[in-house]
Amino acid sequence: MYPNLRLELWKRRIRQHEFAKSLQMDETVLSKIVNGIRRPSVQLQRQIAVLLNRDEAWLFEPVEGAARPQNEKADAPQ
């Protein structure tokens, strides 16, 4: 899970479906990213950080003990 991304969307009162639309992506894909089920590409991370005017590393700082995203290998360094 990316709690900082979730927090930033909440603080700005941005709904996921609205943000997904601005990113030109499906709302379910964004939901999976926010919930840590799916890992965004480096390009998408940058795009989100630019739209929110926030530090990319801070936005995508994972939570310890959270489930590993589906497209991340178990032995890949984090």
Phi, psi and omega in degrees: 000148177247083185297331180290323176295314179300315180299316182296319177296319180295313181300324182270359181057041178263124177279145184301321181294327177290317181293320178300320179297318180292336177270356183057049179223166179288139181300324181292326178293315178298319179301318179295325178292310181301322182274002176078013179278330181230140179265128179285153175294163178300319180297317180292322176301315179297316181299316179295315180299320179293315180298324181269354182054048181229162178292127182301315181297321179293315181300322186253027175286116184284161177272135175298136177081000178285157178300143180285136178303149184302323184265024177243131179287147182298329183263004181285135178293149181253000000 
